[in-house]
Amino acid sequence: MSTLKADTIVAADGSSPVTLTKQSAAKMFHVFNGTGTVSTSSSFNVSSLTDEGTGDYTTTFSNAFSSINFSNSANNNWYGYGELQSKTTTTVRNRVRGSGTYTGLVDASIIDLVNHGDLA
């Protein structure tokens, strides 16, 4: 049995880190603050975050998925629940609904997204 230990795996030419493409690991995750001026706390495979309005956010991926058939999970702090509004191979748009109204969108201070699927 062999063990491989590494801090960073880079391309054969040594130019850049390698992104996992076929393993079962999440291919994107995004943790951000959706209140005031939205800001990313932590992320992987995310190039930008757009505030579309109250409780409405779009995350753009650094590396596209091979199709729209990837899974998307969203969670937020104590407000209620998240819903998938739309997704393309390069973006995912999520909305946050309040626990008191369920019909009204609310800004949340902690929003977590994770996506699994094959990258392009």
Order of alpha helices (4+ residues) and beta strands (2+ residues): beta-beta-beta-beta-beta-beta-beta-beta
